[in-house]
Amino acid sequence: MLLRMVLTALVIRLVVMVFLLDEQLDPTRDHWRFGYETGRIARSIAEGRGFSSPLFADTGPTAWMTPVYPYMVAGVFKVFGVYTKTSAIVLVSSNALIASLTCIPIFLIARKSFGERVAKWSGWGWAFCPYAIYFPVERIWETWLATLLLCLIFLITLDLERDDRAWRWALWGLLWGATALTSPAVLSVLPFLAGWIVYQRLRRGRSWFGVNAVAAVVFIVVVSPWIIRNYQVFHRFIPFRDNMGLVLRLGVKAEGVHWAHYELGPWHNEQEWTEFKQQGELRYMDTKKQQALESIREYPGWYVWTSLRRAVFLWTGYWSLNREYLVQEPLDLPNIAVCTVLTILALLGLGRVLRADFAGHLPYALVLFSFPLIYYMTSPEVYYRRPIDPFFVILSLAVLPKSRRKQKSSHEIAASSTRPEKLRPSPALDVLHCAAPALGRGAKLCVPEGMPRSALLSPTR
């Protein structure tokens, strides 16, 4: 069944890819749409200039992106050519495959939490999810690898509350490290899931420090080479990416009706691009951060209000119905409908599962509410929420009516195994109850044929 899910999902995405592939092959601005900053860095790597030059010229070393996905794209460029049609097919197809394989951890997560029925629906739900079909083949980006990694992390997290095996904790730390070097925004979830595990282990009377230390050490080992490289190149501690100042500036007050003021950055503004080249990447990012903070101090009410609007946008897809805005975002109306319905169903499902087992299902709420926080404060994109879409799909289907023959999830089974087992009424008690009226003083009790007399003295479990 899982193989059928994955193959169905892959076929659907490859068919859609045929209609969208030309977007990657647009030669405008020296093939800018082919991976954007990722494509530029991958080209630099493939041409022997190292991890550098994220924009339109050779501007030297960069920490604009983390290394995992640009190196993957560079590997494809090395084999199939830089910005070639074959490279585009390979990269978009790999995105489609990664998004399709995500059906597997989605199925396993849902089965572990809610049983076989919801698991099947969740796997198929992801296979036919419009966002998981369109976006993997619409742009070459790390989003879908980050989505798969987050699902694998979540799947392992659900077991760590009662798992003392060091290799499982090492694997957890390894996956977090790989995720940090793929899409650092996902790290916003880490402290919340780690806190939940510690709380659950304390409740169960299990030690928590040693196993978490194993995960932390592995995580540090994985990410350290990148951090050390950044320090050697820029002579500054840069944990993962250096572009926070720029993305913060994109969310400040400016002219226009769009949610992201890209004219404030070097992509579409010649003055900003010149400034980037003159100052260098790090100084430029520092300048943008300072400008952003000054704007926030000058317009604090506007910033708070717009941050709330960004939150609404990420949860519903709604930003504006202004005609000028809709010309720029023609797919917003159908997106609002799909996104809002999915959100409502997911929140209904979340409420239902939290009422059933608050502590056991709390990780779903932690992921949903912690992941988007950074985008409320900076600037959103339609595809920024995609790494947590699997959890929206699972929770949306958790509102399905229960089947007549209820199948217990692993959480329910684990919970029931920790409770004292209640004594069920013995058949012997039924015999006594029925025979009592007929018994007189000194009367003998007749035991039904085949029932041992000892059954009358001890209740069965």
C-alpha positions in Angstrom: 0.0 0.0 0.0 2.8 2.5 0.9 4.5 1.7 -2.4 1.2 2.4 -4.3 0.9 5.7 -2.4 4.4 6.8 -3.3 4.1 5.8 -6.9 0.8 7.5 -7.4 2.1 10.7 -5.8 5.2 10.6 -8.0 3.3 10.1 -11.2 0.9 13.0 -10.4 3.8 15.3 -9.7 5.8 14.3 -12.8 2.7 14.9 -15.0 2.4 18.4 -13.5 6.1 18.9 -13.9 5.7 18.7 -17.7 3.6 21.8 -17.7 5.8 23.8 -15.3 9.3 22.9 -16.4 9.7 25.8 -18.7 9.6 28.2 -15.7 13.0 26.8 -14.7 14.4 27.3 -18.2 13.6 31.0 -18.6 16.9 32.6 -19.6 16.0 36.0 -18.3 18.6 37.6 -16.0 21.1 34.8 -16.7 18.7 32.0 -15.7 17.8 33.6 -12.4 14.6 31.5 -12.0 16.7 28.3 -12.1 17.1 28.0 -8.4 17.5 31.7 -7.6 20.2 32.1 -5.0 20.6 28.4 -4.7 21.2 28.1 -8.4 23.8 30.9 -8.3 25.8 29.3 -5.4 25.6 25.9 -7.1 27.0 27.3 -10.3 29.9 28.8 -8.4 30.6 25.5 -6.7 30.4 23.6 -10.1 32.7 26.1 -11.7 35.3 25.8 -9.0 34.8 29.1 -7.2 33.5 27.6 -4.0 30.5 28.4 -1.9 30.0 32.0 -3.2 28.2 34.6 -5.3 24.4 34.2 -4.5 23.3 36.9 -6.9 24.3 38.4 -10.3 28.1 38.7 -10.2 31.1 37.1 -8.5 30.8 38.8 -5.1 32.9 36.3 -3.1 32.2 33.8 -0.3 28.6 33.7 1.1 26.6 32.5 4.0 23.3 33.5 2.4 22.3 29.8 2.2 23.2 26.8 4.2 25.2 24.2 2.3 23.2 21.0 1.9 20.9 21.9 -0.9 23.3 24.1 -2.9 25.8 21.3 -2.9 23.1 18.8 -4.1 22.3 21.2 -7.0 26.0 21.7 -7.7 26.4 17.9 -8.0 23.7 17.8 -10.6 25.3 20.7 -12.5 28.6 18.9 -12.5 27.1 15.8 -14.1 24.4 17.3 -16.4 25.6 20.9 -17.0 24.9 24.3 -15.5 21.4 25.6 -16.1 20.7 22.9 -18.7 17.3 21.3 -19.4 18.6 17.9 -18.3 19.7 19.4 -14.9 16.2 21.0 -14.5 14.5 17.7 -15.2 16.7 15.9 -12.7 16.3 18.5 -10.0 12.6 19.0 -10.3 12.1 15.2 -10.6 14.1 14.7 -7.4 11.9 17.3 -5.6 8.9 15.3 -6.8 10.4 12.1 -5.6 11.2 13.6 -2.2 7.7 15.0 -1.8 6.3 11.6 -2.8 8.5 9.7 -0.3 7.1 11.9 2.4 3.9 9.8 2.2 5.8 7.2 4.2 6.6 9.1 7.4 3.2 10.8 7.2 1.6 7.3 7.2 3.8 6.1 10.1 3.2 9.2 12.2 -0.6 9.1 11.7 -0.6 5.3 12.5 1.4 5.8 15.6 -0.8 8.6 16.9 -4.3 7.8 15.5 -4.4 4.3 14.1 -4.4 2.5 10.8 -7.5 4.2 9.3 -6.3 7.8 9.7 -2.8 6.7 8.6 -4.2 5.5 5.2 -6.2 8.6 4.7 -3.3 10.8 5.6 -0.9 9.1 3.2 -3.3 9.4 0.4 -4.2 12.9 1.5 -0.6 13.9 1.0 -0.4 12.2 -2.3 -3.3 14.4 -3.6 -2.5 17.5 -1.6 -2.5 20.5 -4.0 0.4 22.2 -2.2 2.5 19.0 -2.2 1.8 18.6 -5.9 2.4 22.1 -7.3 5.2 23.5 -5.3 7.8 20.7 -5.6 7.8 21.0 -9.4 7.3 24.8 -9.4 10.7 25.9 -8.1 14.1 24.4 -7.3 14.4 24.9 -3.6 15.2 23.0 -0.4 11.6 23.1 0.9 10.7 19.5 0.2 13.9 18.0 1.6 13.3 20.1 4.8 9.7 18.8 4.9 10.8 15.1 4.7 13.5 15.7 7.4 11.0 17.3 9.7 8.6 14.4 9.3 11.3 11.9 10.1 12.3 13.9 13.2 8.7 14.0 14.4 8.3 10.3 13.8 11.3 9.5 16.0 10.3 12.1 18.6 7.1 10.3 19.3 9.1 7.3 20.6 11.9 9.0 22.5 9.8 9.6 25.7 10.3 5.9 26.5 13.4 5.0 24.4 16.8 4.8 26.1 18.8 3.4 23.1 21.7 5.7 22.4 21.7 5.1 18.7 18.1 6.4 18.4 19.1 9.6 20.2 22.2 9.9 18.0 20.0 9.5 14.9 17.7 12.3 16.2 20.7 14.6 16.7 22.0 13.7 13.2 18.6 14.5 11.6 18.4 17.8 13.4 21.9 18.7 12.2 21.1 17.8 8.6 17.9 19.9 8.9 19.8 22.8 10.3 22.2 22.7 7.3 19.2 22.4 4.9 16.7 24.9 6.2 17.6 26.5 9.5 14.0 27.9 10.0 12.9 24.4 11.0 15.1 24.7 14.1 12.4 26.9 15.6 10.6 23.7 16.5 13.6 22.0 18.2 13.4 23.6 21.7 9.7 22.8 21.9 9.9 19.2 20.9 13.0 18.7 23.1 11.1 20.3 26.1 8.1 17.9 25.5 10.4 14.9 25.5 12.1 16.0 28.8 8.7 16.6 30.4 7.4 13.2 29.2 10.5 11.3 30.5 10.2 13.1 33.8 6.6 12.0 34.1 7.6 8.4 33.4 10.5 8.5 35.9 13.1 8.1 33.2 16.5 9.9 33.0 16.6 12.7 30.5 20.0 14.4 30.6 22.3 11.7 29.3 20.2 10.8 26.3 19.7 14.4 25.3 23.4 15.0 25.7 24.0 12.3 23.1 21.7 14.0 20.7 23.3 17.4 21.4 26.8 16.2 20.8 25.9 14.6 17.5 24.1 17.8 16.4 27.1 19.9 17.3 29.4 17.6 15.4 27.3 17.8 12.3 26.9 21.6 12.2 30.3 22.6 13.5 32.2 22.4 10.2 29.8 24.9 8.6 30.1 27.3 11.6 33.9 27.0 11.7 34.0 27.7 7.9 31.9 30.8 8.4 34.1 32.0 11.2 37.3 31.5 9.2 35.8 33.3 6.1 33.9 36.1 7.8 35.8 36.3 11.2 32.5 36.3 12.9 30.2 33.8 14.6 27.5 33.0 12.0 25.6 29.9 13.1 23.8 29.1 9.8 22.8 32.1 7.5 23.8 35.7 7.5 20.7 37.2 5.7 18.5 37.8 8.8 18.9 41.6 8.5 17.7 41.6 4.9 14.6 39.5 5.5 13.7 41.6 8.5 14.0 44.7 6.3 11.6 43.2 3.8 8.9 43.3 6.4 9.1 47.0 7.3 7.0 49.9 6.2 7.3 50.7 2.5 5.3 51.7 -0.5 3.2 49.1 -2.3 0.5 46.6 -1.4 2.5 43.3 -1.4 3.4 41.4 1.7 7.1 41.4 0.8 8.8 44.6 -0.4 11.4 43.0 -2.7 12.3 46.4 -4.1 14.1 47.0 -0.7 16.6 44.2 -1.6 19.3 43.7 -4.2 17.1 41.6 -6.5 15.1 44.3 -8.2 16.8 47.5 -7.1 19.9 48.7 -8.9 20.9 51.0 -6.0 20.6 48.1 -3.5 22.6 45.8 -5.8 25.4 48.4 -6.1 25.4 48.8 -2.4 25.7 45.0 -2.0 28.7 44.9 -4.3 30.4 47.8 -2.7 30.0 46.9 0.9 30.2 43.1 0.6 27.7 40.6 1.9 28.2 40.9 5.6 28.4 44.7 5.9 25.4 44.9 3.6 23.3 42.6 5.8 24.4 44.6 8.9 23.2 47.8 7.2 19.8 46.3 6.3 19.4 45.0 9.9 20.0 48.5 11.3 17.6 50.1 8.8 15.0 47.5 9.7 15.3 48.2 13.4 15.1 51.9 12.8 11.9 51.5 10.8 10.3 49.3 13.5 11.2 51.9 16.2 9.7 54.7 14.0 6.5 52.7 13.1 5.9 50.3 16.0 2.1 50.2 15.6 2.4 49.5 11.9 4.9 46.8 12.5 2.7 45.0 15.1 -0.4 45.3 12.9 1.5 44.0 9.9 3.0 41.1 11.9 -0.6 40.1 12.7 -1.5 40.3 9.0 1.5 38.1 8.2 0.2 35.5 10.7 -3.3 35.6 9.1 -1.6 35.2 5.7 0.3 32.1 6.7 -2.7 30.5 8.2 -5.3 31.4 5.6 -3.5 32.7 2.5 -5.3 36.0 2.8 -3.4 39.2 2.4 -5.5 41.6 0.3 -8.2 41.7 -2.3 -6.8 44.8 -3.8 -6.9 44.6 -7.6 -3.3 45.7 -7.9 -2.2 43.0 -5.5 -4.2 40.3 -7.2 -2.6 41.1 -10.5 0.7 40.2 -8.9 -0.7 37.1 -7.1 -3.4 35.7 -9.5 -3.6 32.4 -7.6 -4.4 34.0 -4.3 -8.2 33.5 -4.4 -8.1 29.7 -4.9 -5.2 29.6 -2.4 -7.3 31.4 0.2 -10.1 28.8 -0.1 -7.8 25.8 0.1 -5.6 27.1 2.8 -8.4 28.3 5.0 -10.4 25.1 4.8 -7.2 23.0 5.5 -6.4 25.2 8.5 -9.9 25.0 10.0 -10.0 21.2 9.6 -6.6 20.9 11.1 -7.5 23.1 14.1 -10.7 21.1 14.6 -8.6 17.9 14.5 -6.0 19.3 16.9 -8.7 20.3 19.4 -10.2 16.8 19.2 -6.9 14.9 19.7 -5.8 17.2 22.5 -9.0 16.6 24.4 -8.4 12.9 24.0 -4.8 12.9 25.1 -3.3 16.3 25.7 0.2 15.3 26.7 0.6 12.6 24.1 -0.6 14.8 21.2 0.9 18.1 22.3 3.8 17.8 19.8 1.4 18.5 16.9 0.4 21.8 18.5 4.0 22.6 19.2 5.0 22.1 15.6 2.0 24.0 14.1 2.4 27.1 16.4 6.2 27.4 16.7 7.3 26.9 13.1 5.7 30.0 11.6 6.8 32.5 14.4 9.9 33.8 12.6 7.8 34.6 9.5 5.4 36.7 11.5 8.3 39.0 12.3 10.1 39.1 8.9 8.4 38.4 5.6 6.3 35.4 4.5 6.1 33.5 1.2 3.4 31.2 0.0 5.7 28.2 0.2 7.2 29.0 3.6 4.5 27.1 5.5 5.0 24.0 3.4 7.3 22.0 5.8 4.4 21.8 8.3 1.7 20.9 5.7 2.0 17.2 6.5 0.7 17.9 10.0 -2.2 20.0 8.7 -3.1 17.0 6.5 -2.9 14.5 9.4 -4.9 16.6 11.8 -7.5 17.4 9.1 -8.1 13.7 8.7 -8.1 13.1 12.5 -11.6 14.6 12.6 -12.9 11.7 10.6 -15.6 9.7 12.4 -14.2 6.7 14.2 -14.9 3.4 12.6 -17.2 0.9 14.4 -14.3 -1.3 15.3 -11.9 1.2 16.9 -8.2 0.6 16.3 -6.0 1.9 19.1 -3.1 4.1 18.3 0.3 3.3 19.9 -0.2 6.2 22.3 -3.4 4.8 23.6 -1.9 1.3 23.9 1.1 2.7 25.8 -1.2 4.8 28.0 -3.4 1.8 28.9 -0.4 -0.4 29.6 0.8 2.1 32.3 -2.6 2.2 34.1 -3.5 -0.4 36.8 -5.6 -3.1 35.2 -9.1 -3.0 36.5 -10.8 -6.3 37.6 -13.6 -7.3 35.4 -16.6 -9.0 36.9 -16.1 -12.7 37.0 -18.6 -15.2 35.5 -18.7 -16.6 39.0 -20.2 -13.5 40.4 -23.0 -13.8 37.8 -23.7 -17.3 39.1 -23.9 -16.1 42.7 -26.1 -13.2 41.7 -28.6 -15.3 39.8 -28.6 -18.1 42.4 -28.9 -15.9 45.5 -32.7 -15.7 45.5 -32.9 -19.5 45.4 -30.4 -20.1 48.2 -31.7 -20.7 51.6 -29.9 -21.0 54.9 -27.6 -24.0 54.7 -28.3 -24.5 51.0 -25.6 -25.7 48.7 -24.5 -23.7 45.7 -24.5 -25.7 42.5 -21.6 -24.9 40.2 -22.3 -25.1 36.4 -20.7 -28.1 34.8 -17.2 -27.3 33.6 -16.6 -24.4 35.9 -14.0 -25.0 38.7 -15.1 -24.1 42.2 -12.0 -21.9 42.6 -13.5 -19.6 40.0 -16.1 -18.5 42.6 -13.4 -17.4 44.9 -11.2 -15.1 42.7 -12.3 -12.7 40.1 -10.8 -13.1 36.6 -8.7 -10.4 35.0 
